Amino acid sequence: MKSSDSTGTVIRAVAGKHWNRWGRSAVANVAKGASTAAGTALFSFVVWWLQRR
């Protein structure tokens, strides 16, 4: 019983580390996508604004 408990704790700790890494990369990807979309929108807005004048 005791050995399985400690093993479960180790597995949980390892899984937690992996989840943190995946979570960070997912957040980074989302942030990168959002900033790319914002940059594209800003660029297209500037082009539209310049064409309007």
Legacy VTK file of the C-alpha trace (Angstrom):
# vtk DataFile Version 3.0
C-alpha trace
ASCII
DATASET POLYDATA
POINTS 53 float
0.000 0.000 0.000
2.697 2.462 1.041
4.891 1.781 -2.017
1.999 2.306 -4.439
1.169 5.594 -2.692
4.710 6.912 -3.130
4.754 5.706 -6.752
1.473 7.488 -7.400
2.896 10.666 -5.895
5.977 10.435 -8.145
3.822 9.811 -11.210
1.617 12.755 -10.257
4.663 15.009 -9.803
6.132 13.969 -13.170
2.775 14.396 -14.910
2.402 17.809 -13.283
5.775 18.919 -14.640
4.826 17.746 -18.134
1.447 19.472 -17.912
3.176 22.704 -16.878
5.504 22.472 -19.875
2.628 21.739 -22.275
0.544 24.489 -20.711
3.341 27.011 -21.092
3.950 26.116 -24.741
0.194 26.233 -25.424
-0.055 29.689 -23.829
2.998 30.817 -25.806
1.443 29.536 -29.045
-1.853 31.283 -28.300
-0.047 34.522 -27.426
2.039 34.269 -30.599
-1.094 33.667 -32.667
-2.900 36.576 -31.013
0.005 38.970 -31.550
0.340 37.807 -35.173
-3.390 38.358 -35.719
-3.191 41.783 -34.059
-0.187 42.714 -36.196
-1.962 41.572 -39.354
-5.106 43.498 -38.426
-3.095 46.615 -37.644
-1.174 46.345 -40.925
-4.337 45.857 -42.983
-5.986 48.769 -41.140
-3.009 51.043 -41.949
-3.097 49.963 -45.606
-6.862 50.601 -45.752
-6.451 53.980 -44.043
-3.683 55.037 -46.449
-5.725 53.944 -49.467
-8.732 55.912 -48.185
-6.860 59.218 -48.073
LINES 1 54
53 0 1 2 3 4 5 6 7 8 9 10 11 12 13 14 15 16 17 18 19 20 21 22 23 24 25 26 27 28 29 30 31 32 33 34 35 36 37 38 39 40 41 42 43 44 45 46 47 48 49 50 51 52
